[in-house]
């Protein structure tokens, strides 16, 4: 219907289709009103402050009715007069700035206040998508309760979750019980494996990462774009409290960060579907937490502990090794790559029952996607077969690019531009990537290429062709 309206309006006014699309959107798709305005001598398609006229895109998600300048990626707004156009806000202003507090509890509360209500939409959409049945809702409630109990329990144990527990306690004062559902969005998605409600075939989503002993750690942030609102809610923040300092990228304000921690440790994380000791997918047994009174650790809490705590790379690995032997083990399988200048790089994979750690490497690169590559084995489940196949393909693309560099006689040390190129390769990027993030701990900088909120954000090519990287220091 929309295409027919555009064609008719274009034939009536002799204006091009994109001009007609802009006019229709501004008047709520009222064909008669759009025609009158376009044929008026006073009308003109808006001009952005950068000087470009009538060229741009419509956004997706919450910005589906908003027009953005193609040249500078800023939002346009039209009032009743079509020739009065103002640039309202920069599309890529995602920086929360520096948040300081005298205690980690206060820092958690302040962080949540700064997120305002943006975190509620991912919780709502996750419930609609993955917990829409009574069984799914109960499973999510059980995971949230287990997460709250697990964080509290391990904060008092020798393994130590004090930094995360204090930070999340402050956040809980602002968010209430819903915080624990927010913190277990990853776990309920993994437990559900693939959504059962939607008619279309579910896309395999995951992340692809590269850890360089030269001092860089990068990954794509590949998720379900509906739940994460097409990247609109992604933020970067600097967090400081006595003894804690972190620079983080947080997708859709879901409190599942990656970035650079207090000690200079860089952290990335990846969805994983490992097989449990009994041979079943570890991710499928979220029912074990239901009504059991047993706590467990969500991935988000583990990430906050690594980022806000004081551990260096060897200490972080020992901390992770100790988690599966605790009374509150991880709620779901996951993988991480860790890097710290002067200490090297390592990868870690775990289920709720076992953990596997690579030797620390002092040179070269490590590559990880969403299949097990250490001692753990992937679950044999038809629901995730396509994801695992896609994961192996993405990892092979990056490994092939690195091999080409070495065969060309280049040194095994990757620079920032090379890593950006690897993570931008065809087959690594796809339409489910919210952002590409590279941590550089030596300079305490995050390089982030956000998904552009433009028309065709079904087309990853728009983001890649613009190739706009922002640098956040702190």
N, C-alpha and C positions, 0 to 999 in steps of 0.2 A: 504494500500500500504506500509506504514512504517513497519507494522508487517511482511509482506512478505519479505521486504528487510532485516530485522533483521534476520529472519529465514534462508534466503539464505546465508547471510554473515557468520552466525554462522556455517552453514554446510560446507562452503568453507574453513574457517580458523580454525575450531575446537576451537573457542573461545566462552565463554559464552555470552548470549544475552546482558547483561548489558555492557560488554566490547565492544561489537559490536555497541551498541547504542552510547557510548561515541565516538568511532572512527568515526561513520557516522556523528555525529553532528559537529565534528571538521573539517570535509572536506565538509560541506554543503550538506550532504546526497548523495555524489557521491559514488556509490557502488563500482566501480572499484578502485578508489583511496583509499577508506577505506580498501579494501581487500589487495591491494599492501602494504599499511603501516602495517597492522596487520601481514602480512606474512614476513615482513622484519626482519632480525636479529637485526636491530638497534632499532626496535620499542618496546615501553613498555608503558602500560597505566600509566598515570601520578600519581605522588605521591604528596600529600599535605604536607605542612610543619609539620602537626601534625603526620605524619608517616603512615597514612592509605593509602592503595593503591587501586585505582579502585573502591572505594565504595562511592556512592553518588546519587544525584538526579538532575533532571532538574527542573528549576523554572517554574513559570507561569507568565502570564501577560507580562510585558516588559522584563522579564528574561526567556522567554520560551526556548531560545536556549543556556542558560547558565547552566553550571554544578556546583553543590555545594557539598562540602565534607560532607558526612553523619555524621562524627564524630564531627567536629568543626563548621559546618555550614558556612564555608567561601567559597568565590568564587574561582574557579580555572580558569586559563587561559593557553592556549596551543599556542606556536608559531609553526613555521614550523616543528620543531623537536619534536616528540611526547614525548620524554623523558625529555623535559625541561618544568617544570611546576612551576608556581608561584602563590602564594596566593595574589590576588590583593586587596581585600577589605573585611572587616568583614561584614557579612550579617546583623548584628544587630546594626550597628553603625548609630543610628537614632538621636543622640543628637546634637541639634544645638548649645548647650552651653549657656553661659550667654550673653544676649543682654541688653546693658545698653544705656540709652539716657537721656539727660537733660530735655526733654519734652515728653509727650505721643505722640504728633504728630511725633516727630523724631523716637520714639520707633516703631510706626506703620510702618513708612517707612523702618526702618532698618530690621524689621521682614520680610517685604515683599521682600526686597533685598536678604535676606538670603534664602528665599524660591526659589529664582531664577525663573525658568520657570516651576517648578514642579506643580504649581497650575493650569496650563492651560489645562492639560490633563483631569482632572475631569470635567472642564467646557465643554470641547469639547464632552466628552462621555455623559454627561448629556443632551446636546443638541441633540445628535444623538438618544438617548434612550427615552427621555421624551418630547422633544420639536421639533420633526422632522417634524410635520405638521405646516402649517401656523398658525393654531389656537393655537397650543402649543407654538410656538415661540412668538406669540403676548402675550400670557398669561405670559410667563417668562419675557418678556420685561416689562410688566405691574408690575409684582412683583418686579423686580429690581428697577424700577422708584419709586414705592411706598416705598421700603426699604430706598432708599436714602432720600426721602422726610421725612419719618417717623423719622429716626435717627436725622436729622437736626432739625425737629420740637420739638422732646422731649428733645433734648439737651438744649433747651431754656425754658423748662417748669419746673414746680415745682417738678414733679416726678423725673427729673434728669437723663440724659443719657450722662453726660458730659465726663466721662472717656472713654466710648466706642466711642463716637462721635469724640473725639480728636485723639484717636488711629487709628480709621478707616479713618479719614481725611488724616492722614499721609500715610496710606496704599494706599489710592486712588490716591495720587500723583505719586506713583510708578506704580500702576496697571491700572489707568484710569477707564473708565466707566465699564469695565469688572468686577471690584471688586464687584459690586452690583449683578451681576449674580452669582459670586462665593458665595456670602453671602446668596443667596436664592436657592441654590441647594436643601436644605432640603424642602423648601416650594414648589418648582415645582414638586418634587417627591411625596410629600404628596397630592398635588392637582391632580396629574395624577393618584395617588393611585396605579395603576399597569400599567406597560408599555404595549402599544397596538401594538407595532411593531413586537415584537419577536414571533416566532412560538411556542417555547416551553412554557410550563406553568410557570408562574412566581412563584418564591419561596417566601414564607412569610419571611420577614426579620424584625428584631427589636433588642432590647437590653434587657438584664436582669440585674437588679441591686439589691444590698443589702446595706443598710445604718445601721451601727452599732453605737449605742450610746456610745460604748466603744472607739470610735475614728477612725473608718475605714469606707470608702465608696468605694464600688467596682462595676464595671459593665463590661459586655461584650460589645464589639463594633461590632454589627451585622448589616451589610449593604449590598448593592448590590456590589458584589466583582468586577464586571467589571468596574463600574464607579470609584471605589476606587482603581483600579489597584492591586488587591490582596494584599493590605497592603504594597506594595513596597514604597510608598511615605509617610507613617506615620512618624511623627517626635515628639520629645519632646523638649521643649525650656523653658528657664528661662528668664523672662522679668522683667526689673527693670527700673523705672523712679521715680523721687521724688514723694513720696506718693503712689506709686504703685509697687507691686511685685507679680508675678504670676509664678507658675510652671504648665505647661500645656502639655497635649497630644493632638495633632491635627491630625485627620485622613486624610491622603492623601493631606495635606496642603490645606484643604478646609476652614480654619478659623472657624471651628465649634468645639471649644475646650471643654475639661473637665479637671479638675485638682483642684489646690489649689490657692485661691486668696490672696489678700493683707492682709486681716484680719485673715487668717487661715480658711476661709470658703471653704469647699470642695463642688464641684458642679458636678452633673451628669445629663444627659438628655436622654429623651426617646421619640420616635415617638408615637403620639397619634392621634386617629381619632374620636374626640368627635362630638356629634350631636349638631347642632346649636339650637338657641331658636325657630326657625321656623320648627324644626324637620328634616332639611336636614343636610347631612354631612358638617360640617364647612369647611372641607378641599376642598370641591368641588366648592366653590364659589370664586375662585381667579379672576373670571371675574368682581367681584365687584370693583376691583382696576383699571380695564382697563379704561384709559382716564378720570378717575373721579377726578384726582388731589388730592385724599386723600392718605395720607401716612400711612404706617404700619410698624411694627417692625419685622424683621427677627429673628429667634431663635438665630442665631450667634451673633447678636448685643447684645441681652439680656445676653448671656453667657459672652461676653467680659466685659459688665458693671459689672456683679457680680464678675468677677475675678480681674479686674483692679481697681474697686472702693473700697471704704473703709468700706463697710457695713458688720456688723456681721449678724448672722443668723436671729434674730428678725427684724432687719432693712431690710434685703434682702427680707423677706416675705412681709413686708409692701410695699416695692418697687414693688414687683410682683403683689400684690393686686391692686395697683394703675394703672397698665398698661391697663387693659381692659376698664377702664372708660375714657381713654384719647382719644383725637381726632385721634391718630395714634396707634391703638391697635395691638396686635400680628397678623401677617399675616396668621398664621396657628396654629392649636392646637398642644400642646406638653405637656410633663410632666417633672418634675425635682425631684430629691431627693437632699436635702441639709444637710450638717452635719458640726458641728463645736465643737471641744472639749470645754466642760464647758457650752455649750448652748443647746446641744441635736441634734436631727435629725427631719426632717419634709419632707413631700412630697407635691408637688404642681401640679395641673393639670389645664390646661386652654384651652379655645377656643378663637376665636376672640371676643366673646361676654360675656363670664363669666369665673370665676375662682373658684377653690375649693382648700382649704388648710387643711391639717391634723393638729391636735394638735401637738405641739412640744413634742417629747418623750425624756425622760431622761434615759431610760433603754431599753434593748431589741434590736430588729432589725425591720426595715421596708424593705419590698420587693416590687419591682415594675417591670413590664414588659411593654407591649404595649396596654393594655386595661384599661379602666377607672375603678378605684376602690374607688373613693370618691363620690362626688355628681353629677359629670357629667356623661352622658350616651354615650355609644359607638354608632357610626352611624350604621344604618341598611343598609348595602350595600353588595351585594354578592361578590364584588371585594375584600373586606377586611375580609370576613368571615373566611377564612382559617388563615389569619394572627392573628386574634383575638383568634381563637381556639388554635393556636400554642402558643400565648402569655400566655393564662391561663394555659396551660400545663407546660410551662417553670417555671412560678411562683409557681405552685403547687410542682414542683420538689424541688425547694429551700426551700419552707415552710416545706415540708416533711422532708428534711434533718435537718432543725433546730429543728423540733419537736422530731426527733430521738435523737438529742443531749440532749434535755431537759429530755426526758424520761429515758435516760441513767444516769441521775443524774448529768450531767455536768452543770456548771453555765451558765446563759444566756448571758454571755459576750463572744463574738467571738474574737479569736486571728487571726493573719495574716494567719497562715497555714490553719485554719479552713475555713476562707473566700476564700482563694485560692482553697481549695477543693470543696466548694459549687459551685463556679463559673466554675469549671472544670467538673462538673458532666455530665454524659450522659443525653441528653435531654436539657441541658442548652447550651452546646457547640454544634456547628454544622459547616457545611462547609462554611457558610457565615460570620463567626466571623473573623474580622481582628486582633483583639487584645483583651486582658483582662487587665483591668486597675484598680488598687487599690490605693486610695489616703489615706495617713496617715498625716494629718495636724500637729499633735503634733511634728513630726520630720521633717516636710516639705519634704516628700518623696513620689514619685510615684513608684509603683511596676508595671511593664508592661511585659506581655508575648506577644510578637509580633507573628504574623503568620509567620511561616517559609516558605521561598520561595523555596519549594522543590517539587519534583514530585507529588507528590500526594497531593498537597495542595488542591485537591478536598477532601482529607481525613483529617478531623480534628484530627484523631488519631495520626498523625505524630507530630503535635504541642503539643498535650497533653502528649504523651509518652516522648518527650524530656523534657517538663516542664521547660523550661529555662526562668526564671524571671530575669529581669534587674531592678536594683534600681537606680532611678534618684533623687538626693537630691538638694535642693535649696529653 
